[in-house]
Amino acid sequence: MKKQLVKAMQRNQLVDIMYMAKDKSITKRRIKVIAMTGDTLAAYCFVRQAKRTFKIDNVLAVMPVIYGERVVI
């Protein structure tokens, strides 16, 4: 998980994450990773439209956002 987040930060790429909050609720967030320190990451969250800090251990899944997918008919 951490490796994927580091790669997204290096490539300046948006990612969708599934995240477990403190109250154990699970949310989907679209983020842009700004920095990673220890067990946390700082990111811009497009859902909240603000900078947020996430615990890496609470990130359940990471998927890169891919634009321009082609459809073959």
C-alpha positions in Angstrom: 0.0 0.0 0.0 2.7 2.4 1.0 4.7 1.7 -2.1 1.7 2.6 -4.3 1.1 5.8 -2.5 4.8 6.8 -2.8 4.6 6.0 -6.6 1.5 8.2 -6.9 3.2 11.0 -5.1 6.3 10.8 -7.4 4.2 10.7 -10.5 2.0 13.5 -9.3 -1.0 11.2 -9.9 -4.5 11.2 -8.5 -5.6 8.1 -6.7 -8.9 6.8 -5.3 -8.6 5.3 -1.8 -10.9 3.3 0.4 -10.3 4.7 3.9 -11.4 3.6 7.4 -12.1 6.6 9.6 -11.7 6.7 13.4 -15.4 5.7 13.9 -14.8 2.6 11.7 -16.9 3.9 8.8 -15.4 3.3 5.4 -15.3 6.1 2.8 -14.0 6.5 -0.8 -11.8 9.5 -1.3 -10.1 10.9 -4.4 -6.7 12.4 -3.3 -3.5 13.8 -4.5 -0.6 12.8 -2.2 1.5 15.8 -1.1 3.9 14.3 1.4 4.4 11.1 3.5 6.0 11.1 6.9 6.2 8.0 9.1 2.8 6.4 9.3 0.8 9.4 7.9 0.3 11.0 4.6 -0.7 14.6 3.7 -3.0 14.9 0.7 -5.5 17.1 -1.0 -8.9 15.5 -0.7 -11.2 16.3 -3.6 -14.3 15.1 -1.6 -13.7 17.5 1.2 -12.0 20.1 -1.1 -9.3 20.6 1.5 -5.9 19.3 2.7 -6.2 16.3 4.9 -3.9 13.9 6.9 -4.6 10.2 6.6 -3.1 7.3 8.6 -1.5 4.9 6.1 -2.6 1.9 8.2 -6.2 2.9 7.7 -5.9 3.0 3.9 -7.7 -0.2 2.7 -7.2 0.1 -1.0 -5.5 2.3 -3.6 -6.5 2.7 -7.2 -4.8 5.1 -9.7 -7.2 7.4 -11.5 -6.9 6.8 -15.3 -8.2 9.3 -17.7 -8.8 8.8 -21.4 -9.8 5.1 -21.4 -10.8 4.0 -24.8 -13.8 1.9 -25.6 -13.5 -0.7 -28.3 -16.8 -1.5 -30.1 
